[in-house]
């Protein structure tokens, strides 16, 4: 085994060890868009990944916490973790118009519905 | 050491029990670690000279958080407001509770209230609480006769 693959294997093992947490999420749907709010405290914007494959939306983020040096941990309710959550969308979305922004540890994801998936009002004309 | 405060009027919501059961089931079948039940989640570290308290407060504006110290008890309280940018639309999933919160932690010593520092980053609050000078152990020199 080369040194490179050795490092990769080690990294993989380390990643595997992180507990996987499903972040709390709110989902809204209006006629025009689907909006998600995902709690990802402790995650910087560059450590979050959102992907959409067909209709499967995956949100994953890596969160690393650092203990203060020379302190003893006496109580612990959170720590380094891998946030991961997958949703299946029931409507097609406009891929090019998806926006994601993060503020105060909350990811806001807006997925505008594709034109074809938006409800259309059909005018009914009275005859005669 | 760390005691919880009541969650928001959960007794008034007939579905909260069902939601909790669903979360428990999800956890059982997915192998996911449980989502935090008490808000905010706390971590506490202690050393001889200071205590460090970290609180997860995602979606809470730092202006809406209040950190207070009385003797050796530190309290993180505030309000998590509903998302202002949420569309007026049908809600399919509601897992992020909002409302007032408060949690306290008892430390093994009193702290210098004026020197307490709190930093907020990416939805996590980190509070450094230096120990009160007169509570620090004093080494007494032993003189030999």
Interface residues (C-beta under 8 A of the other chain):
Chain A: X19 X20 X21 X22 X23 X24 X25 X26 X27 X28 X29 X30 X31 X33 X35 X37 X39 X40 X41 X42 X43 X44 X65 X67 X68 X70 X71 X72 X73 X74 X75 X76 X77 X78 X79 X81 X102 X104 X105 X106 X108
Chain B: X1 X2 X26 X30 X31 X32 X33 X35 X36 X38 X41 X42 X43 X44 X45 X46 X47 X50 X52 X54 X56 X57 X58 X59 X60 X61 X62 X83 X85 X86 X87 X88 X89 X90 X91 X92 X93 X94 X95 X96 X105 X122 X123 X124
